[in-house]
Amino acid sequence: MTNAKAFGSTLARIRKEKGFPSAYQFFKSIGGSKSLGFAFVSYWDVERGKKLPKSWRLEAIMAALGVEQNSPEAKELVRAYFKSLSGSDKLVQILAEPSADSANLPSRELAEAATQKAMEHISVNITLDQWKLCARDLTTNICDYYLVNTAGWVTFAELSAATGFKPEAVLKAVKALAAGGLAEISGNKVQSGFAKKMVEVLPSTPATDGINAALRGHMNKWLETCKLIDAKRVTMRMTKANLNIYRQHLEKALNLAGIYFNSDEDKKDSAIYLVDTSVFQLFS
């Protein structure tokens, strides 16, 4: 007989660590039943430990949470899933035992792990409606990027000067952000409620594909006017297995940027950067 509580509690904890404070907010933010294939009450039953999802639904849940395959969170979820399925730790313990090499992780990898754990406490997810608001036009999207990465109050004039958008366009965008719960207005000033947080990227699901496409379009257009700081490329043939391993290393390196994140930095001595990683398959 299955005992789904172990899996449900693990899923709920990882969901919170990924910046979704409630099960309902997570369900709505990733497109609901269109993305997961079942109603909220069914997902809620999973978190409460009343039932286990089908294995293919588990993959959809992990993808919606932004949990990469082969990541520590993915392995923990899979272990909890099979523990609940079998009702015993005996077989699962074989997978849970650390390898001989992991007991002596290089100090750099330990630092990366510690950094990742620290970032979990400041990461946050916004709602699907808020993502739709950001994706509606370029001005709103870029104003939101600026405010999220700038702590404290910013005048409308400062925001207009920083982005290059006309004052009337900035005012319209700021009012929309405030109405959507993404900003707060006081007189002629505005600030983001997420300035001291790392806003997680919108997961890629059937319900969010259109929003992500619009966001990419806005950013690509904006990058045409931006200064390129650095760029490196390498082309090589590798197996899919090795590519997956490499992507894990790449993700760790990208996450390390969080060490240097500080929205309180003096605007005169700092700038806002986009770090972009892309992997293309050139030939099959």
matplotlib code that plots the C-alpha trace (Angstrom):
import matplotlib.pyplot as plt

x = [0.0, 1.4, 2.0, 2.0, 2.7, 6.5, 6.3, 3.6, 5.6, 8.8, 6.9, 5.4, 8.8, 10.5, 7.6, 8.1, 11.9, 11.2, 9.4, 5.8, 4.3, 1.1, 0.0, -2.8, -0.4, 1.9, -1.0, -2.3, 1.1, 2.1, -1.2, -3.2, -4.7, -3.6, 0.0, -0.3, -3.2, -5.4, -7.5, -6.2, -8.0, -6.0, -2.7, -3.7, -4.4, -0.9, 0.7, -1.5, -0.3, -3.7, -2.4, 0.6, 0.6, 1.3, 5.0, 4.5, 2.7, 5.6, 7.8, 5.3, 5.3, 9.1, 9.2, 6.6, 8.6, 11.7, 13.4, 16.1, 16.6, 19.7, 19.4, 19.4, 15.8, 14.8, 16.6, 15.0, 11.5, 12.1, 13.5, 10.4, 8.2, 9.5, 9.7, 6.0, 5.3, 7.1, 6.4, 10.0, 13.4, 15.4, 15.5, 15.5, 18.4, 20.6, 20.0, 20.2, 23.7, 26.3, 29.0, 32.5, 33.5, 30.8, 32.2, 35.2, 33.7, 36.1, 35.7, 34.5, 31.6, 30.7, 30.7, 28.4, 26.0, 26.0, 25.3, 22.4, 20.9, 21.2, 19.6, 16.5, 15.6, 15.4, 13.9, 10.3, 7.8, 5.2, 1.8, 0.8, -1.3, 1.7, 3.9, 1.2, 1.3, 5.1, 4.7, 2.1, 4.5, 8.2, 8.0, 6.2, 8.6, 11.8, 10.5, 9.7, 13.3, 14.8, 12.6, 13.2, 16.9, 16.9, 16.0, 14.2, 12.2, 12.8, 11.3, 9.4, 12.0, 14.8, 13.1, 12.4, 16.1, 17.4, 15.2, 15.0, 11.2, 9.1, 7.7, 4.1, 4.9, 6.7, 3.8, 1.4, 3.6, 4.2, 0.5, -0.1, 2.6, 1.1, -2.4, -1.0, 0.8, 4.3, 5.0, 4.0, 3.5, 4.0, 3.6, 6.1, 8.1, 7.8, 9.4, 9.1, 8.1, 10.5, 13.7, 15.4, 14.3, 15.5, 12.4, 12.5, 12.2, 8.7, 8.6, 8.1, 4.7, 2.0, 0.1, 3.2, 4.7, 3.0, 4.0, 7.6, 7.7, 6.5, 9.1, 11.9, 10.7, 10.8, 14.3, 15.7, 14.5, 15.9, 19.3, 19.7, 20.3, 22.5, 26.3, 27.8, 30.2, 31.5, 30.8, 32.4, 31.5, 32.6, 31.5, 31.9, 30.4, 29.2, 26.7, 23.3, 24.4, 27.5, 25.5, 23.2, 26.2, 27.6, 24.3, 24.4, 27.9, 26.6, 23.6, 25.9, 28.0, 25.0, 23.5, 26.8, 26.0, 23.6, 26.6, 27.1, 23.4, 22.6, 19.8, 20.9, 24.1, 24.7, 23.2, 26.2, 28.7, 26.7, 24.8, 22.1, 23.4, 21.8, 23.8, 22.5, 23.4, 22.3, 23.0, 22.1, 22.1, 23.9, 23.6, 21.9]
y = [0.0, 3.4, 6.1, 9.4, 11.6, 11.5, 12.6, 15.2, 16.9, 16.9, 18.4, 21.1, 22.1, 22.3, 24.3, 26.8, 26.9, 27.7, 30.8, 29.7, 30.4, 28.4, 25.4, 27.5, 30.3, 27.7, 26.0, 29.3, 30.7, 27.9, 27.8, 25.4, 22.3, 23.2, 22.6, 19.8, 17.9, 17.8, 20.1, 22.0, 19.7, 16.8, 18.6, 19.7, 16.0, 15.2, 17.8, 16.8, 13.2, 11.8, 10.3, 9.9, 11.3, 9.2, 9.1, 11.2, 13.8, 14.0, 15.0, 17.7, 19.0, 19.1, 21.0, 23.5, 24.1, 24.7, 21.6, 20.4, 16.7, 15.4, 18.3, 17.6, 18.6, 16.2, 13.3, 14.1, 14.2, 10.9, 9.2, 10.4, 9.2, 5.7, 5.6, 6.5, 3.9, 1.0, 2.0, 1.2, 2.9, -0.2, 0.0, 3.8, 3.9, 2.5, 5.6, 7.9, 6.7, 9.3, 8.2, 7.8, 11.0, 13.2, 12.9, 14.9, 17.7, 20.4, 23.5, 25.4, 22.9, 23.3, 27.0, 26.7, 24.5, 26.9, 29.8, 27.9, 27.3, 30.9, 32.0, 29.8, 32.2, 35.3, 33.7, 34.5, 33.7, 36.2, 35.2, 34.3, 37.4, 39.5, 37.8, 38.6, 42.3, 42.4, 40.8, 43.2, 45.8, 46.7, 49.8, 48.0, 45.0, 47.1, 49.4, 46.4, 45.0, 48.3, 48.6, 44.9, 45.5, 48.9, 49.1, 52.1, 54.8, 56.0, 59.1, 59.0, 61.3, 59.0, 56.0, 57.9, 58.9, 55.4, 53.6, 56.3, 56.0, 59.2, 60.4, 59.7, 56.2, 55.5, 56.9, 54.6, 51.6, 52.4, 52.8, 49.4, 47.8, 49.3, 48.1, 44.6, 44.4, 44.7, 48.3, 50.9, 54.6, 57.5, 60.9, 61.1, 58.1, 54.3, 51.2, 47.5, 45.1, 42.5, 44.7, 42.7, 39.3, 37.2, 36.8, 33.2, 32.8, 31.8, 28.0, 26.8, 25.1, 25.0, 27.7, 30.0, 29.5, 32.6, 34.8, 33.6, 34.3, 37.8, 38.4, 37.1, 39.4, 42.4, 41.6, 40.9, 44.2, 45.9, 44.2, 45.8, 49.1, 47.6, 47.5, 44.0, 43.4, 39.9, 37.0, 33.6, 30.6, 27.1, 24.4, 20.7, 17.3, 15.4, 12.9, 13.9, 12.4, 14.6, 17.6, 17.1, 17.0, 20.1, 21.9, 21.2, 22.9, 25.8, 26.2, 26.3, 29.0, 31.0, 30.7, 31.9, 35.4, 35.6, 36.1, 39.5, 40.5, 43.6, 45.9, 48.4, 49.2, 52.9, 53.6, 55.8, 53.0, 50.1, 48.9, 46.3, 43.4, 40.5, 37.2, 35.0, 31.4, 29.6, 26.1, 25.5, 22.1, 22.9, 19.5, 16.2]
z = [0.0, -0.9, 1.7, -0.2, 2.7, 2.4, -1.2, -0.6, 2.2, 0.1, -2.9, -0.7, 0.8, -2.6, -4.0, -1.2, -1.8, -5.5, -4.4, -4.5, -1.1, -1.6, -3.6, -5.2, -6.3, -7.9, -9.7, -11.1, -11.9, -14.2, -16.1, -13.9, -15.4, -18.9, -17.8, -15.3, -16.8, -13.7, -11.5, -8.5, -6.0, -7.5, -7.1, -3.6, -2.7, -3.9, -1.6, 1.3, 0.9, -0.1, -3.3, -5.6, -9.1, -12.2, -13.0, -16.2, -14.1, -11.8, -14.7, -15.6, -12.0, -11.8, -15.1, -13.9, -10.7, -12.7, -11.3, -13.6, -14.2, -12.3, -9.9, -6.1, -5.9, -8.7, -7.1, -3.7, -5.3, -7.1, -3.9, -2.0, -4.8, -4.7, -1.0, -0.9, -3.6, -1.9, 1.7, 2.6, 2.8, 2.0, -1.8, -1.8, 0.5, -2.2, -4.2, -1.2, -0.2, -1.2, -3.6, -2.4, -4.2, -2.8, 0.8, -0.4, -2.5, -3.5, -1.4, -4.6, -5.0, -1.3, -1.7, -4.8, -2.8, 0.1, -2.3, -4.0, -0.6, 0.4, -2.9, -2.1, 0.7, -1.5, -4.6, -5.4, -8.1, -9.4, -10.6, -14.2, -14.5, -13.4, -16.0, -18.6, -17.5, -18.0, -21.4, -22.7, -24.1, -24.1, -21.9, -19.1, -19.3, -19.2, -16.4, -14.4, -15.0, -13.8, -10.7, -9.6, -9.8, -8.0, -4.3, -2.9, -4.4, -8.0, -9.4, -12.7, -14.2, -13.1, -14.6, -17.8, -18.0, -17.2, -19.8, -22.5, -22.6, -22.8, -19.4, -20.4, -21.5, -18.2, -16.2, -18.0, -17.5, -13.8, -13.1, -14.8, -12.7, -9.5, -10.4, -11.0, -7.6, -9.1, -7.9, -5.3, -6.1, -3.7, -5.3, -8.2, -7.0, -7.6, -6.1, -6.7, -3.9, -5.3, -5.4, -2.7, -4.2, -7.1, -9.3, -10.8, -14.5, -15.7, -16.2, -19.7, -20.0, -22.6, -20.8, -20.6, -24.0, -25.5, -22.5, -22.7, -26.4, -25.9, -23.1, -25.3, -28.1, -25.8, -24.5, -27.9, -29.1, -26.0, -26.4, -29.9, -28.0, -25.3, -24.9, -25.2, -22.4, -23.2, -25.4, -25.8, -28.0, -28.4, -30.9, -30.2, -30.7, -27.6, -26.5, -25.0, -21.7, -21.7, -22.7, -19.7, -17.4, -19.0, -18.6, -14.9, -14.7, -16.7, -14.4, -11.4, -12.9, -13.8, -10.3, -8.8, -10.2, -7.3, -5.0, -6.5, -6.7, -4.6, -5.5, -2.8, -4.8, -5.4, -8.9, -9.7, -9.2, -10.6, -13.6, -14.5, -16.5, -18.3, -18.3, -21.1, -21.8, -24.9, -26.3, -29.9, -31.7, -35.0, -36.6, -35.7]

ax = plt.figure().add_subplot(projection="3d")
ax.plot(x, y, z, "-o")
ax.set_aspect("equal")
plt.show()
